[in-house]
Amino acid sequence: MEQKNQTVIKLAQTAILAALCYVSFTFLQIKIPMPGGDATSIHIGNAFCVLAALLLGGAYGGLAGAIGMGVADLMDPIYITGAPKTFILKMCIGLIVGLVAHRIARINDSSDKKYVFKWSMIASVAGLGFNVVADPIVGYFYKMYILGQPQKMAEVLAKWSTAATFVNAVISTVLVACLYNALRPILLRSGMILTKSAGK
């Protein structure tokens, strides 16, 4: 019964963080128009994907980011065709952050604030660093071979996407470091972080 309650709590938390991913991407982005009616953007949506993975573990965190950002793409006429790519990449971000933070470092079993801060930063950099590399590369092949865009257009978008994704990663890493390390003590005291199951 207790395991069932924990799952329900996790799913509710996942839904909340998915909503934060959606809102932060949809309403707090700076869109950069590109040739051919495409676009890239500066946004903080990835920060909440990483935050979700730190709080809930890789699978739930990745799901929150994938659903929140995927739905955001589906609701935007410019990004709608990229929704499948977004879903996969955000899921990967969550899984990588969860792997580093919970499987390798086991931050939920530590009460050392410096240790938790260090490993939450390392996990954030690992997940967002993956995205900086993977997003433009996957985007390039996705646009060329799935969407049928001309190679030159796909190349231009990949270059701009690399720059925007790097900026997003830096902003998101700083934001996550502040949010997670401020929220963690409160959530631990309230029982919202479950130490033995957060990495599962």
C-alpha positions in Angstrom: 0.0 0.0 0.0 2.8 2.3 0.9 4.6 1.6 -2.4 1.4 2.4 -4.2 1.1 5.8 -2.4 4.7 6.6 -3.2 4.0 5.9 -6.9 0.9 8.2 -6.8 3.0 11.0 -5.2 5.7 10.6 -7.8 3.3 10.7 -10.6 1.7 13.9 -9.2 5.1 15.5 -8.8 6.0 14.4 -12.4 2.8 16.1 -13.6 3.6 19.4 -11.8 7.2 19.5 -13.1 5.9 18.6 -16.6 3.6 21.6 -16.4 6.6 23.8 -15.3 8.6 22.6 -18.3 5.7 23.5 -20.5 5.0 26.9 -19.0 8.7 27.9 -18.9 9.3 26.9 -22.5 6.1 28.3 -23.9 5.9 31.6 -22.1 9.5 32.4 -21.0 11.4 31.9 -24.3 13.1 34.3 -26.7 12.3 32.9 -30.2 15.0 33.3 -32.9 13.4 33.1 -36.4 15.3 31.0 -38.9 15.2 30.6 -42.7 12.3 28.5 -44.1 9.9 29.4 -41.3 11.9 27.5 -38.7 13.2 28.8 -35.3 15.4 28.2 -32.4 15.1 29.8 -29.0 16.6 30.8 -25.7 14.6 29.3 -22.9 14.7 27.7 -19.4 12.6 24.6 -20.1 15.5 22.3 -19.7 16.2 23.6 -16.2 12.9 22.1 -15.0 13.7 18.8 -16.8 17.0 18.6 -14.9 15.3 19.7 -11.6 12.7 17.0 -12.0 15.4 14.3 -12.5 17.3 15.6 -9.4 14.1 15.6 -7.3 12.4 12.5 -8.6 15.0 10.3 -10.3 15.9 9.8 -13.9 12.9 8.0 -15.2 10.3 10.3 -13.7 12.4 13.4 -14.4 12.9 12.5 -18.0 9.2 11.8 -18.4 8.4 15.2 -16.9 10.7 16.9 -19.4 9.6 14.8 -22.3 5.9 15.3 -21.7 6.2 19.0 -20.8 8.5 20.0 -23.6 6.9 17.6 -26.1 3.4 19.1 -25.5 4.9 22.6 -25.8 6.2 21.7 -29.2 2.9 20.2 -30.3 1.1 23.4 -29.3 3.5 25.6 -31.3 3.0 25.6 -35.1 6.7 26.3 -35.6 8.0 23.4 -33.4 5.2 20.9 -33.9 7.2 18.7 -36.4 10.1 18.5 -33.9 8.0 17.1 -31.0 9.2 13.4 -31.4 12.8 14.6 -31.3 12.2 16.7 -28.3 10.4 13.9 -26.4 13.4 11.6 -26.9 16.1 14.1 -26.1 14.4 15.4 -22.9 13.9 11.8 -21.7 17.6 11.3 -22.3 18.5 14.4 -20.3 16.5 13.2 -17.4 18.0 9.7 -17.5 21.5 11.0 -17.6 21.0 13.4 -14.7 19.3 10.7 -12.7 22.1 8.2 -13.4 24.8 10.6 -12.2 22.9 12.1 -9.3 21.1 9.0 -7.9 22.9 5.9 -9.2 26.5 7.1 -9.0 26.5 9.8 -6.3 23.4 8.7 -4.4 22.8 12.3 -3.3 19.5 11.5 -1.6 21.4 9.4 0.9 23.8 12.2 1.8 23.3 15.0 4.4 26.5 16.8 3.3 25.4 20.0 1.6 28.7 20.5 -0.2 28.6 16.9 -1.6 25.0 17.3 -2.7 25.8 20.7 -4.3 28.8 19.3 -6.2 27.1 16.3 -7.5 23.9 18.1 -8.4 26.1 20.4 -10.5 28.0 17.5 -12.1 24.7 15.8 -12.9 23.2 19.0 -14.4 26.3 19.5 -16.6 26.3 15.9 -17.7 22.6 16.0 -18.8 22.8 19.5 -20.4 26.2 18.8 -21.9 24.7 15.8 -23.6 21.9 18.0 -24.9 24.4 20.6 -26.3 26.0 17.9 -28.4 23.0 15.8 -29.2 20.3 18.4 -30.0 22.1 20.0 -33.0 23.3 16.6 -34.4 20.0 14.8 -34.0 18.2 17.9 -35.2 20.3 18.0 -38.3 19.6 14.4 -39.4 16.0 14.6 -38.3 15.3 17.7 -40.4 17.2 16.3 -43.4 16.0 12.7 -43.5 12.7 12.8 -41.6 11.4 16.2 -42.6 13.1 16.4 -46.0 14.7 19.9 -45.5 17.6 20.9 -47.8 21.1 20.2 -46.5 22.2 23.9 -46.4 19.1 24.9 -44.4 19.6 22.0 -42.0 23.3 23.0 -41.5 22.4 26.7 -40.8 19.8 25.6 -38.2 22.2 23.2 -36.6 24.8 25.9 -36.1 22.3 28.3 -34.6 20.9 25.5 -32.5 24.3 24.7 -31.1 24.8 28.3 -29.9 21.3 28.6 -28.5 21.5 25.2 -26.8 24.8 26.1 -25.2 23.4 29.4 -23.8 20.4 27.5 -22.5 22.6 25.0 -20.8 24.6 27.6 -19.0 21.5 29.5 -17.8 19.7 26.3 -16.8 22.7 24.9 -14.9 22.9 28.1 -12.8 19.1 28.1 -12.3 19.0 24.4 -11.3 21.9 24.8 -8.8 20.0 27.6 -7.0 16.5 26.0 -7.2 17.5 22.4 -6.2 19.8 23.3 -3.3 17.2 25.8 -2.0 14.2 23.3 -2.3 16.0 20.1 -1.2 16.0 20.8 2.6 12.4 21.9 2.6 11.3 18.8 0.6 13.3 16.5 2.8 11.7 17.9 5.9 8.2 17.6 4.4 8.8 14.0 3.3 8.4 14.9 -0.4 11.8 13.5 -1.2 11.9 9.8 -0.5 15.5 8.9 0.1 15.5 5.2 -0.8 13.3 5.3 -3.9 14.2 8.6 -5.6 16.8 7.1 -7.9 14.4 4.3 -9.1 
